[in-house]
């Protein structure tokens, strides 16, 4: 799959998930808003009903008080009861009583049999209207002077709130307080906390709104669990939201894996191309030597036979070396490599490696310098792999040399605190760019040199080096400056004899 197609799929998936998450968030936001509005409207209706109920109760109380004050006899009491009864429930004797009602000049009630039925009913209406007018005047003049605690008893207010809220479908626990115009608390429930009450969970309603502005009072109700109540409506959406996020993470991971697999495929293709090129040269040389052996004149010349034999031997070694490097790939898939660990004198091993590698360096007009300053250099390693590690680092230094200046390699050992040995392999080659520096130990990764086959290799050398050093319980670091050189630092634990 092409890289552009992967990017296109990634962009489409990103837009799709962004749109899906936006729709979910907006839906949840709208659900919360609607739930909050429904709750607020229900509470406001309940508080209005509470306020109206208190006003009606006060009016009823004044009517009863006035009735008791104007009633002077049992007859008047029974008369008041009769007057409050519906007409359909009145008996013949009750009707006779009503017929005898009249209004005297001073407003007192008397009986007169001489008046017509229509006049008597009219007199009854005039009397009751005058009575109601008197009650209204008393309410206006007296109600405002009464303490709010008498006009709105806390128990009555609490019962009214519970019943009205339940009627509007609200069963949440609540706390309330009665406050004056200045905000002073007249009385409150035991659980009322003004610090917890805010505009989001508190509702206010004026009590007896027809009172004078100076004496008006308010009821403040707040719901401690309102937030949980509101968000409970979208509780079922939370799992779907997290599942969407999980799906997004999995999609991102899939895209990343796809890019990694593509990059790994490209590296493996480069590996195969380089491996083919590396194998082609020794195979061609061996094939040419074999053809020459078929020539009788060549077989008669001992020097030529010796030369051909030497070529075959060298190219066979070269081919075997390349095969061994390919076989090193299997080590990267194992958790633990099969090693023959033994105590090795690193100074002696490095000196031997430098002496062997000296001829190759001198072939390119360079020099190799050793500074084996470590007093104790006994380490527990597999000698063959340890030698290969140093050879790989030196071989890379030769491959990435700077053609414009003589090659200069350095090998050094130093003692470190904590019973450790430091081995440094340095060169004055072309160096490594910062972008490549963090990936030089990746398998199949090769630093670009502008010509794929100019610098031969499989991209396994440094990956192999890092794996072996870690198998030896050590660490390896790289320091490099482009166009100035590279330094590999190996740190190994020492083994006391």
Beta strands, then each sheet from edge to edge (+ up, - down):
strand 1: 101-103
strand 2: 109-111
strand 3: 175-180
strand 4: 185-188
strand 5: 202-207
strand 6: 217-222
strand 7: 341-345
strand 8: 367-372
strand 9: 378-382
strand 10: 408-416
strand 11: 420-427
strand 12: 475-481
strand 13: 485-493
sheet 1: 1+ 2-
sheet 2: 4+ 3- 6+ 5-
sheet 3: 7+ 9-
sheet 4: 8+ 10+ 11- 13+ 12-
end
